[in-house]
Amino acid sequence: MMVMAYLLRGGREQAVALCRAEPKAMEAGLAAIADTLAAYAAACLEAGADGLFYATNVARADGLGAAECRRFQRPFDLRVLDAVAPGPFNVLHVCGPAVHFDEFADYPVTAFSWALAAGNPSLAEGHRRTGRAVMGGLPAKPEIATMSGQALAVRARRAIDEMHARWLLLGPDCSINPDTPEPLLHAVGAAVRS
């Protein structure tokens, strides 16, 4: 569903509106996208990738409802994830605040990633609800680039402590800019090693 939002001029809002106005046409489009992504993802595994980072940004309070996720996301997401099932490391990222976390809790992935934003579970709660590794604990763009190394190290230690140094892949809640100052990232690494 996330890809559809990038194919439409109106973005996520238009994609959600089309799900509601033209559900059959949306399902046909999503099926074609899922088949294409599944083939591409399988080819990536064949070429040596260890897995897939799969993301959605419409499964949240200001996007699709939970029942709509089951109709317009789940069957298509699972086509893609089935194609990479042999990969040892597949990650699902559910982007944004107030995500429909439980709609994805049983997805066949190694780790879950989401923003530690309003309405979303904590890292420990996400692990409890999925039984899988969790990825996060650090802020995403643009906030990460505005923080000091010391403040990032504190965030890193907090996440490690929350997870009792287990089942955690320490990383940003979402994407970061490539020009994020390296000393900030090194500060996080030093905090992890200490």
LUMGU-357561 format. One record per residue: x, y, z of N, C-alpha, C in turn; residue number from 0. Coordinates in Angstrom, 2 decimals, padded with zeros to 5 digits. Each point is the difference from the previous one (the first is absolute). Layout:
BEGIN
(atom (X,Y,Z),(X,Y,Z),(X,Y,Z),NUM)
...
This chain:
BEGIN
(atom (000.83,-001.20,000.00),(-000.83,001.20,000.00),(000.87,001.26,000.00),0)
(atom (001.17,-000.10,000.63),(000.86,001.17,000.08),(000.46,000.44,-001.39),1)
(atom (000.29,-000.95,-000.87),(000.44,000.35,-001.36),(-001.09,000.79,-000.72),2)
(atom (-001.24,-000.41,000.18),(-001.11,000.68,-000.66),(-000.02,001.49,000.36),3)
(atom (000.32,000.31,001.24),(000.00,001.39,000.43),(001.04,000.83,-000.76),4)
(atom (001.07,-000.64,-000.45),(001.03,000.72,-000.76),(-000.32,000.06,-001.49),5)
(atom (-000.93,-000.78,-000.45),(-000.38,000.00,-001.42),(-001.09,001.01,-000.31),6)
(atom (-000.65,000.50,001.02),(-001.12,000.93,-000.18),(000.42,001.41,000.38),7)
(atom (-000.43,000.98,-000.77),(000.36,001.40,000.30),(-000.46,000.43,001.38),8)
(atom (-001.12,-000.52,000.42),(-000.56,000.37,001.31),(000.60,-000.78,001.16),9)
(atom (000.98,-000.85,-000.28),(000.70,-000.72,001.05),(-000.87,-000.93,000.82),10)
(atom (000.36,-000.09,001.27),(-000.67,-000.92,000.92),(-001.50,000.29,000.10),11)
(atom (-000.36,001.28,000.05),(-001.41,000.37,000.14),(-000.81,-000.48,-001.20),12)
(atom (000.55,000.16,-001.20),(-000.72,-000.45,-001.19),(-000.09,-001.53,-000.04),13)
(atom (001.06,-000.68,000.42),(-000.03,-001.46,000.01),(-001.07,-000.52,000.94),14)
(atom (-000.10,000.59,001.19),(-001.02,-000.40,000.96),(-001.39,000.30,-000.57),15)
(atom (-000.18,001.16,-000.60),(-001.29,000.36,-000.59),(-000.40,-000.97,-001.11),16)
(atom (000.96,-000.41,-000.82),(-000.30,-000.96,-001.07),(-000.37,-001.36,000.54),17)
(atom (000.58,-000.41,001.11),(-000.40,-001.27,000.62),(-001.48,000.03,000.32),18)
(atom (-000.46,001.12,000.46),(-001.39,000.13,000.42),(-000.95,000.23,-001.17),19)
(atom (000.46,000.72,-001.01),(-000.87,000.34,-001.14),(000.00,-001.08,-001.08),20)
(atom (001.15,-000.62,-000.23),(000.15,-000.99,-001.08),(000.74,-001.24,000.53),21)
(atom (-000.62,-000.72,000.93),(000.74,-001.10,000.64),(000.43,-001.11,-000.96),22)
(atom (-000.82,-000.36,-000.96),(000.37,-001.07,-000.94),(001.18,000.43,-000.87),23)
(atom (-000.05,001.22,-000.49),(001.10,000.49,-000.83),(001.28,000.10,000.82),24)
(atom (-000.11,000.43,001.25),(001.18,000.09,000.86),(000.58,-001.38,000.24),25)
(atom (-000.84,-000.98,000.26),(000.49,-001.36,000.21),(000.73,-000.52,-001.24),26)
(atom (-000.52,000.30,-001.18),(000.67,-000.44,-001.23),(001.37,000.66,-000.13),27)
(atom (000.06,001.29,000.28),(001.28,000.70,-000.06),(000.98,-000.51,001.04),28)
(atom (-000.49,-000.24,001.20),(000.87,-000.51,001.07),(000.50,-001.40,-000.31),29)
(atom (-000.83,-000.81,-000.65),(000.43,-001.35,-000.39),(001.16,000.07,-000.99),30)
(atom (-000.11,000.89,-000.97),(001.08,000.15,-000.99),(001.28,000.49,000.66),31)
(atom (-000.12,000.96,000.89),(001.17,000.51,000.72),(000.61,-001.10,000.86),32)
(atom (-000.83,-000.76,000.72),(000.51,-001.06,000.87),(000.72,-001.07,-000.80),33)
(atom (-000.56,-000.38,-001.14),(000.65,-001.02,-000.83),(001.37,000.50,-000.49),34)
(atom (000.06,001.25,-000.41),(001.26,000.58,-000.47),(001.02,000.07,001.14),35)
(atom (-000.43,000.49,001.17),(000.91,000.08,001.14),(000.46,-001.38,000.47),36)
(atom (-000.91,-000.97,-000.03),(000.36,-001.35,000.42),(001.08,-000.57,-000.91),37)
(atom (-000.15,000.18,-001.29),(001.00,-000.50,-000.95),(001.33,000.72,000.19),38)
(atom (-000.05,001.30,000.18),(001.23,000.78,000.21),(000.68,-000.42,001.30),39)
(atom (-000.77,-000.13,001.07),(000.57,-000.37,001.30),(000.62,-001.39,-000.06),40)
(atom (-000.66,-000.94,-000.67),(000.55,-001.35,-000.14),(001.31,000.05,-000.79),41)
(atom (000.06,000.83,-001.03),(001.22,000.14,-000.79),(001.13,000.59,000.85),42)
(atom (-000.35,000.91,000.91),(001.02,000.56,000.91),(000.58,-001.09,000.89),43)
(atom (-000.85,-000.89,000.51),(000.51,-001.10,000.82),(000.91,-000.90,-000.82),44)
(atom (-000.42,-000.30,-001.22),(000.82,-000.84,-000.87),(001.35,000.65,-000.28),45)
(atom (000.04,001.31,-000.02),(001.25,000.73,-000.27),(000.86,000.15,001.26),46)
(atom (-000.49,-000.46,001.14),(000.81,000.02,001.20),(-000.51,000.82,001.17),47)
(atom (-001.14,000.67,-000.15),(-000.55,000.77,001.12),(-000.41,-000.95,001.14),48)
(atom (000.13,000.47,001.22),(-000.39,-000.80,001.16),(-001.47,000.15,000.35),49)
(atom (-000.66,000.96,-000.61),(-001.40,000.21,000.32),(-000.50,001.31,-000.57),50)
(atom (-001.15,000.42,000.49),(-000.71,001.15,-000.52),(-000.40,000.91,001.15),51)
(atom (000.16,001.31,-000.21),(-000.55,001.00,000.91),(-001.29,000.46,-000.66),52)
(atom (-001.13,-000.38,000.55),(-001.31,000.24,-000.61),(-000.74,001.01,000.87),53)
(atom (-000.52,001.05,-000.62),(-000.61,001.08,000.78),(-001.39,000.35,-000.48),54)
(atom (-000.77,000.56,000.92),(-001.31,000.55,-000.33),(-000.16,001.32,000.76),55)
(atom (-000.69,000.96,-000.62),(-000.24,001.26,000.69),(-001.48,000.41,-000.03),56)
(atom (-000.87,-000.95,-000.26),(-001.43,000.33,-000.06),(-000.82,-000.72,001.07),57)
(atom (000.62,-000.88,000.77),(-000.72,-000.80,000.99),(000.02,000.71,001.36),58)
(atom (-000.71,001.11,000.06),(000.01,000.80,001.22),(-001.30,000.78,000.12),59)
(atom (-000.18,000.63,001.13),(-001.27,000.65,000.30),(-000.43,001.00,-001.07),60)
(atom (000.96,000.68,-000.64),(-000.37,000.97,-001.03),(000.07,-000.60,-001.41),61)
(atom (-000.01,-001.32,-000.09),(000.04,-000.69,-001.29),(-001.08,-001.06,-000.07),62)
(atom (000.40,-001.20,-000.34),(-000.94,-001.12,-000.06),(-000.43,-000.41,001.40),63)
(atom (-001.24,-000.44,000.12),(-000.47,-000.60,001.24),(000.49,-001.43,000.09),64)
(atom (-000.19,-000.62,001.16),(000.48,-001.37,000.20),(-000.62,-000.97,-001.01),65)
(atom (-001.31,000.09,-000.22),(-000.65,-000.90,-000.97),(000.51,000.27,-001.41),66)
(atom (000.26,001.26,-000.31),(000.55,000.33,-001.32),(001.41,-000.55,-000.16),67)
(atom (000.77,-000.01,001.08),(001.35,-000.62,-000.05),(-000.12,-001.47,-000.37),68)
(atom (-000.97,-000.68,000.60),(-000.18,-001.43,-000.29),(-000.39,-000.23,-001.46),69)
(atom (-000.69,000.96,-000.59),(-000.42,-000.16,-001.40),(001.05,000.49,-000.98),70)
(atom (000.55,001.19,000.24),(000.86,000.64,-000.99),(001.50,-000.14,000.28),71)
(atom (000.37,-000.55,001.12),(001.42,-000.17,000.31),(000.36,-001.47,000.13),72)
(atom (-000.61,-000.64,000.96),(000.43,-001.34,000.40),(000.19,-000.97,-001.17),73)
(atom (-000.98,-000.20,-000.87),(000.20,-001.01,-001.05),(001.16,000.34,-000.94),74)
(atom (000.21,001.27,-000.23),(001.05,000.44,-000.93),(001.37,000.01,000.69),75)
(atom (000.02,000.44,001.26),(001.23,-000.06,000.78),(000.50,-001.44,000.09),76)
(atom (-000.92,-000.91,000.29),(000.41,-001.39,000.20),(000.50,-000.65,-001.29),77)
(atom (-000.48,000.46,-001.15),(000.56,-000.50,-001.27),(001.48,000.33,-000.09),78)
(atom (000.32,001.23,000.34),(001.40,000.44,-000.07),(000.83,-000.72,001.07),79)
(atom (-000.50,-000.05,001.21),(000.75,-000.65,001.08),(000.15,-001.50,-000.23),80)
(atom (-000.98,-000.64,-000.62),(000.13,-001.42,-000.34),(001.14,-000.21,-000.99),81)
(atom (000.18,000.94,-000.90),(001.06,-000.11,-001.01),(001.39,000.07,000.62),82)
(atom (000.12,000.64,001.16),(001.30,000.11,000.65),(000.10,-000.86,001.25),83)
(atom (-000.95,-000.89,000.20),(000.00,-000.86,001.18),(001.31,-000.76,000.18),84)
(atom (000.68,-000.43,-001.07),(001.28,-000.69,000.20),(001.12,000.90,000.54),85)
(atom (-000.17,001.30,-000.08),(001.02,000.92,000.49),(000.06,-000.04,001.52),86)
(atom (001.19,000.03,000.57),(000.12,-000.09,001.45),(-000.33,001.28,000.76),87)
(atom (-000.11,001.14,-000.70),(-000.20,001.24,000.74),(-000.94,000.96,-000.74),88)
(atom (-001.28,-000.15,000.25),(-001.01,000.89,-000.56),(-000.55,000.88,001.11),89)
(atom (-000.16,001.29,-000.31),(-000.44,000.99,000.97),(-001.26,000.69,-000.51),90)
(atom (-000.96,000.23,000.89),(-001.19,000.78,-000.33),(000.09,001.32,000.75),91)
(atom (-000.17,001.11,-000.74),(-000.05,001.33,000.61),(-001.40,000.57,-000.20),92)
(atom (-000.65,000.36,001.10),(-001.32,000.63,-000.04),(000.21,001.45,000.43),93)
(atom (-000.17,000.91,-000.95),(000.40,001.39,000.16),(-001.12,000.87,000.53),94)
(atom (000.38,000.92,000.89),(-000.92,001.03,000.44),(-000.54,-000.18,001.40),95)
(atom (-000.78,000.99,000.45),(-000.63,-000.07,001.32),(-001.28,-000.82,-000.05),96)
(atom (-000.41,-000.52,001.13),(-001.28,-000.73,000.15),(-000.18,-001.07,-001.07),97)
(atom (001.02,-000.85,-000.17),(-000.07,-001.06,-001.00),(-000.91,-001.13,000.49),98)
(atom (-000.53,-000.75,-000.94),(-000.81,-001.18,000.32),(000.94,-001.18,000.22),99)
(atom (000.75,000.06,001.07),(001.09,-000.94,000.25),(-000.47,-001.45,-000.02),100)
(atom (-001.12,-000.29,000.63),(-000.45,-001.38,000.11),(-000.39,-000.62,-001.33),101)
(atom (-000.28,000.82,-001.00),(-000.31,-000.53,-001.33),(001.22,-000.67,-000.63),102)
(atom (001.18,000.27,000.52),(001.25,-000.51,-000.59),(000.75,-000.95,000.94),103)
(atom (-000.48,-000.17,001.21),(000.75,-000.72,001.03),(000.35,-001.44,-000.38),104)
(atom (-000.78,-000.59,-000.87),(000.29,-001.39,-000.39),(000.67,-000.12,-001.37),105)
(atom (000.44,001.13,-000.56),(000.66,-000.06,-001.31),(001.28,-000.85,000.11),106)
(atom (000.33,-000.73,-001.05),(001.17,-000.88,000.03),(001.31,000.75,-000.26),107)
(atom (000.44,000.74,001.01),(001.24,000.77,-000.10),(000.87,-000.31,001.22),108)
(atom (001.26,000.31,-000.11),(000.96,-000.22,001.09),(-000.09,001.11,001.02),109)
(atom (-000.22,001.23,-000.47),(000.00,001.15,000.90),(-001.06,001.01,-000.42),110)
(atom (-000.46,000.77,000.98),(-000.99,001.05,-000.21),(000.62,001.35,000.31),111)
(atom (-000.35,001.00,-000.81),(000.47,001.37,000.17),(-001.22,000.92,-000.05),112)
(atom (-000.01,001.01,000.86),(-001.07,000.99,-000.01),(000.49,001.21,000.79),113)
(atom (-000.67,001.10,-000.19),(000.36,001.22,000.73),(-000.52,-000.09,001.43),114)
(atom (000.82,000.43,000.93),(-000.44,000.08,001.39),(-000.76,001.31,000.18),115)
(atom (-001.12,000.08,-000.72),(-000.81,001.21,-000.04),(-001.30,-000.21,000.77),116)
(atom (-000.75,001.07,000.13),(-001.28,-000.06,000.72),(-000.89,-001.10,-000.56),117)
(atom (-000.57,-000.79,000.89),(-000.91,-001.06,-000.40),(000.67,-001.29,-000.42),118)
(atom (001.31,-000.04,000.02),(000.73,-001.21,-000.39),(000.58,-000.68,001.23),119)
(atom (000.22,-001.31,-000.08),(000.56,-000.70,001.15),(001.46,000.36,000.25),120)
(atom (000.45,-000.25,001.22),(001.41,000.13,000.33),(000.74,-001.16,-000.65),121)
(atom (001.32,000.03,000.04),(000.78,-001.11,-000.54),(-000.35,-001.31,000.71),122)
(atom (-000.03,000.04,001.33),(-000.29,-001.21,000.77),(-001.40,-000.52,-000.30),123)
(atom (-000.96,000.91,-000.10),(-001.37,-000.41,-000.31),(-000.08,-000.59,-001.41),124)
(atom (000.69,000.59,-000.96),(000.01,-000.55,-001.35),(000.59,-001.40,-000.03),125)
(atom (001.06,-000.21,000.76),(000.58,-001.35,000.08),(-000.98,-000.97,000.64),126)
(atom (-000.65,000.43,001.07),(-000.97,-000.87,000.67),(-001.13,-000.38,-000.94),127)
(atom (-000.47,000.94,-000.82),(-001.14,-000.26,-000.88),(000.36,-000.81,-001.23),128)
(atom (001.27,-000.02,-000.38),(000.39,-000.74,-001.20),(000.86,-001.23,000.29),129)
(atom (000.72,000.02,001.10),(000.94,-001.07,000.28),(001.25,000.06,-000.86),130)
(atom (000.20,001.11,-000.68),(001.14,000.14,-000.91),(000.92,001.14,000.44),131)
(atom (001.14,000.08,-000.66),(000.92,001.09,000.25),(-000.64,001.32,-000.40),132)
(atom (000.43,001.06,000.67),(-000.51,001.33,-000.31),(001.16,000.88,-000.44),133)
(atom (-000.30,000.95,-000.86),(001.00,000.91,-000.53),(-000.45,001.42,000.31),134)
(atom (000.87,000.77,000.63),(-000.35,001.38,000.31),(000.75,000.49,001.23),135)
(atom (-000.57,001.02,000.61),(000.58,000.59,001.20),(000.64,001.35,-000.21),136)
(atom (000.30,000.33,-001.25),(000.62,001.29,-000.32),(-000.95,000.83,-000.85),137)
(atom (000.10,001.32,000.05),(-000.89,000.82,-000.81),(000.36,-000.06,-001.48),138)
(atom (-000.97,000.31,-000.81),(000.19,000.04,-001.46),(000.30,001.43,-000.44),139)
(atom (000.00,000.19,-001.32),(000.22,001.35,-000.54),(-001.22,000.85,000.28),140)
(atom (000.10,001.24,000.16),(001.21,000.81,000.06),(000.59,000.08,001.40),141)
(atom (-000.72,-000.53,001.00),(000.41,000.17,001.40),(001.40,-000.53,000.29),142)
(atom (000.35,-001.16,-000.55),(001.28,-000.62,000.34),(001.18,000.94,-000.28),143)
(atom (-000.06,000.75,-001.07),(001.11,000.89,-000.37),(000.10,001.23,000.89),144)
(atom (-001.04,000.28,000.78),(000.02,001.17,000.87),(000.46,-000.33,001.41),145)
(atom (000.20,-001.28,000.28),(000.35,-000.42,001.36),(001.52,-000.06,000.18),146)
(atom (000.40,000.04,001.24),(001.42,-000.17,000.31),(000.32,-001.49,000.06),147)
(atom (001.27,-000.31,-000.13),(000.42,-001.39,000.14),(-000.35,-000.55,001.37),148)
(atom (000.13,000.83,001.02),(-000.32,-000.42,001.36),(-001.48,-000.32,000.14),149)
(atom (-000.86,000.84,-000.58),(-001.45,-000.25,000.07),(-000.38,-001.28,-000.74),150)
(atom (000.64,-000.25,-001.13),(-000.26,-001.24,-000.73),(000.48,-001.21,000.79),151)
(atom (001.15,000.14,000.66),(000.50,-001.11,000.81),(-000.96,-000.32,001.14),152)
(atom (-000.60,001.04,000.58),(-000.99,-000.22,001.06),(-001.20,-000.76,-000.55),153)
(atom (-000.47,000.41,-001.18),(-001.13,-000.72,-000.63),(000.35,-001.44,-000.28),154)
(atom (001.22,-000.24,-000.48),(000.43,-001.36,-000.31),(000.01,-000.85,001.28),155)
(atom (000.58,000.52,001.07),(000.07,-000.75,001.26),(-001.40,-000.27,000.53),156)
(atom (-000.91,000.97,-000.14),(-001.37,-000.19,000.47),(-000.66,-001.16,-000.73),157)
(atom (000.17,-000.05,-001.33),(-000.59,-001.09,-000.78),(000.62,-001.34,000.39),158)
(atom (001.32,-000.04,000.16),(000.68,-001.23,000.39),(-000.49,-000.47,001.37),159)
(atom (-000.12,000.93,000.93),(-000.49,-000.35,001.34),(-001.44,-000.50,-000.05),160)
(atom (-000.83,000.70,-000.78),(-001.41,-000.42,-000.11),(-000.12,-001.43,-000.49),161)
(atom (000.87,-000.37,-000.94),(-000.05,-001.35,-000.58),(000.93,-000.98,000.71),162)
(atom (000.60,000.43,001.09),(000.93,-000.86,000.76),(001.09,-000.56,-000.91),163)
(atom (000.43,000.82,-000.97),(001.08,-000.33,-000.93),(-000.29,-001.27,-000.81),164)
(atom (-001.27,-000.27,-000.25),(-000.39,-001.17,-000.80),(-001.11,000.39,-000.97),165)
(atom (-000.07,-000.70,-001.10),(-001.07,000.16,-000.99),(-000.06,001.40,-000.59),166)
(atom (001.08,000.76,000.05),(000.02,001.38,-000.48),(001.02,000.19,-001.10),167)
(atom (-000.43,000.61,-001.08),(000.88,000.50,-001.05),(-000.09,001.52,000.13),168)
(atom (000.98,000.59,000.62),(-000.03,001.44,000.26),(000.11,000.75,-001.31),169)
(atom (-000.95,000.87,-000.25),(-000.01,000.78,-001.24),(-001.01,001.12,000.10),170)
(atom (-000.10,000.80,-001.04),(-000.98,001.10,000.01),(-001.41,-000.53,-000.20),171)
(atom (-000.95,000.77,000.50),(-001.42,-000.35,-000.13),(-000.47,-000.05,-001.44),172)
(atom (000.67,000.72,-000.86),(-000.32,000.04,-001.43),(001.29,000.38,-000.71),173)
(atom (-000.11,000.54,-001.17),(001.22,000.31,-000.77),(000.73,001.22,000.58),174)
(atom (001.29,000.07,-000.32),(000.80,001.17,000.33),(000.65,000.47,-001.29),175)
(atom (000.38,001.26,-000.03),(000.64,000.54,-001.19),(001.42,-000.54,-000.13),176)
(atom (000.46,-000.23,-001.23),(001.36,-000.49,-000.19),(001.07,000.95,000.56),177)
(atom (-000.33,001.28,000.11),(000.99,000.95,000.51),(-000.08,000.19,001.52),178)
(atom (-000.65,-000.93,000.69),(-000.01,000.06,001.46),(001.46,-000.07,000.47),179)
(atom (000.42,000.92,000.84),(001.42,000.05,000.40),(000.47,-001.34,000.58),180)
(atom (001.09,-000.51,-000.54),(000.54,-001.27,000.45),(000.36,-000.02,001.48),181)
(atom (000.51,001.10,000.58),(000.31,-000.05,001.44),(-001.22,-000.36,000.85),182)
(atom (-001.20,000.37,-000.45),(-001.21,-000.39,000.74),(-000.17,-001.51,-000.02),183)
(atom (000.19,-000.59,-001.16),(-000.14,-001.45,-000.11),(001.10,-000.72,000.78),184)
(atom (001.20,000.57,000.00),(001.09,-000.59,000.77),(-000.28,000.07,001.50),185)
(atom (-000.67,001.05,000.44),(-000.35,000.13,001.42),(-000.96,-001.11,000.41),186)
(atom (-000.92,-000.33,-000.89),(-000.93,-001.11,000.28),(000.78,-001.30,000.07),187)
(atom (000.90,-000.22,-000.95),(000.82,-001.21,000.03),(000.80,-000.13,001.27),188)
(atom (000.56,001.10,000.47),(000.80,-000.03,001.23),(-000.89,-000.34,001.20),189)
(atom (-001.23,000.54,000.00),(-000.94,-000.30,001.10),(-000.35,-001.48,000.01),190)
(atom (-000.14,-000.60,-001.15),(-000.35,-001.41,-000.09),(001.16,-000.86,000.50),191)
(atom (001.20,000.40,-000.35),(001.16,-000.80,000.40),(000.35,000.13,001.48),192)
(atom (-000.48,001.06,000.65),(000.37,000.20,001.41),(-000.86,-000.81,000.94),193)
